Amino acid sequence: MPFNHNDHYHPLLLRQVPTGCRRALDVGCGTGRFARRLAARGVEVDALDPAREVIEAARSAPPAPGSGTVRFEQVDITRAELPARHYDFISCLASLHHVPFDTVTKLRAALAPGGVLAVLGCYREEWPMDAPFSLLAVPVNAVMRLATAATERVTGQPKSPQETVVAPVARPSTTLREIRDSASRLLPGSTVRRLLFWRYLLVFREAATR
Ligand SMILES: C[S@@+](CC[C@H](N)C(=O)[O-])C[C@H]1O[C@@H](n2cnc3c(N)ncnc32)[C@H](O)[C@@H]1O
C-alpha cells in the first residue's frame, strides 16, 4: 500500500480517545482500518459509510484482535438517526468534507457527556497562506512514500482483499480559515490544528455534565 496520509495519523487520533471509552462511532469508515484499531482497544464501534463496496470489504476483513467489536453499516451520515448522548468517541477520518460542515452539530448531539469528537479533515488550499506548508509537505511526502515502498518490498506482504478496494474521495471545498470559523461557532471550545500532510485535526470535548 502506498503511504496513506489518513492511516499515518491513526496514532494521533487514538490519543484523543477518552479514558474509559466504551462506545465509539466512526463516520465514513471506508474499509474500516481505524474502526478495527478502536475495537482492538476494547471499544464497541459503530462504523458508517454509504459506499456499498467499502462496507462489504470492511465486513469481510478478519475481526479486530481485541475484545471490542465493530458493527459496519451502509449509511449516509446526513440521513442516519444517531442515538442522543451515546458515544464516548466519534471520529471522522477524511470524510467530513463529503458532507456539509454543520453535520458536526448532529455528531455533537450524539456525544455522551465528556465524549470527544475528533475530525481528521481535508481542506481546500488557499494561496498564499497555505503554500509554505504544502511546499514543506511535498518532499517529506516523497521520502515517506519511498520508505513505505521499500518496507513493502522487504516484507513482501501480499495485499489483503480489503486493501484493493479504494474508498470514494472528494475534493474539499472549504478552506482551513472557514473551518476554524465554523468550528468556533458550532463547537465552542474546540481546537483546530494544522497537520503536515494536507490535513487538520479538530478536537471537541463535550462537557462532562449537560
Ligand atoms: C477519503 S475516504 C476515507 C475513508 C476512511 N475514513 C479512511 O480513513 O480510510 C472518505 C469516506 O467518506 C465516505 N462518505 C462519503 N459521503 C459520506 C456520507 N454522506 N456519510 C458518511 N460517509 C461518507 C466515503 O464513502 C469514503 O469511504
The ligand as an SDF file (V2000), in Angstrom:
LIG
                    3D

 27 29  0  0  0  0  0  0  0  0999 V2000
  -11.3440    9.5120    1.7220 C   0  0  0  0  0  0  0  0  0  0  0  0
  -12.4240    8.2590    2.2680 S   0  0  0  0  0  0  0  0  0  0  0  0
  -11.8100    7.9460    3.9210 C   0  0  0  0  0  0  0  0  0  0  0  0
  -12.1650    6.5750    4.3970 C   0  0  0  0  0  0  0  0  0  0  0  0
  -11.6250    6.1820    5.7760 C   0  0  0  0  0  0  0  0  0  0  0  0
  -12.1330    7.0580    6.8060 N   0  0  0  0  0  0  0  0  0  0  0  0
  -10.1150    6.1490    5.7940 C   0  0  0  0  0  0  0  0  0  0  0  0
   -9.5100    6.8790    6.5780 O   0  0  0  0  0  0  0  0  0  0  0  0
   -9.5490    5.3460    5.0320 O   0  0  0  0  0  0  0  0  0  0  0  0
  -13.9460    9.1510    2.6070 C   0  0  0  0  0  0  0  0  0  0  0  0
  -15.0750    8.2440    3.0190 C   0  0  0  0  0  0  0  0  0  0  0  0
  -16.2180    9.0450    3.3540 O   0  0  0  0  0  0  0  0  0  0  0  0
  -17.3510    8.3590    2.9160 C   0  0  0  0  0  0  0  0  0  0  0  0
  -18.5290    9.2320    2.7900 N   0  0  0  0  0  0  0  0  0  0  0  0
  -18.8850    9.9870    1.7180 C   0  0  0  0  0  0  0  0  0  0  0  0
  -20.0760   10.5700    1.9390 N   0  0  0  0  0  0  0  0  0  0  0  0
  -20.4770   10.1930    3.1770 C   0  0  0  0  0  0  0  0  0  0  0  0
  -21.6640   10.4250    3.9340 C   0  0  0  0  0  0  0  0  0  0  0  0
  -22.6630   11.1800    3.4630 N   0  0  0  0  0  0  0  0  0  0  0  0
  -21.7700    9.8360    5.1560 N   0  0  0  0  0  0  0  0  0  0  0  0
  -20.7540    9.0600    5.6350 C   0  0  0  0  0  0  0  0  0  0  0  0
  -19.6150    8.7980    4.9420 N   0  0  0  0  0  0  0  0  0  0  0  0
  -19.4820    9.3500    3.7230 C   0  0  0  0  0  0  0  0  0  0  0  0
  -16.9050    7.7720    1.5760 C   0  0  0  0  0  0  0  0  0  0  0  0
  -17.7600    6.7260    1.1240 O   0  0  0  0  0  0  0  0  0  0  0  0
  -15.4950    7.3220    1.8950 C   0  0  0  0  0  0  0  0  0  0  0  0
  -15.4500    5.9790    2.3200 O   0  0  0  0  0  0  0  0  0  0  0  0
  1  2  1  0
  2  3  1  0
  2 10  1  0
  3  4  1  0
  4  5  1  0
  5  6  1  0
  5  7  1  0
  7  8  2  0
  7  9  1  0
 10 11  1  0
 11 12  1  0
 11 26  1  0
 12 13  1  0
 13 14  1  0
 13 24  1  0
 14 15  1  0
 14 23  1  0
 15 16  2  0
 16 17  1  0
 17 18  1  0
 17 23  2  0
 18 19  1  0
 18 20  2  0
 20 21  1  0
 21 22  2  0
 22 23  1  0
 24 25  1  0
 24 26  1  0
 26 27  1  0
M  CHG  2   2   1   9  -1
M  END
$$$$
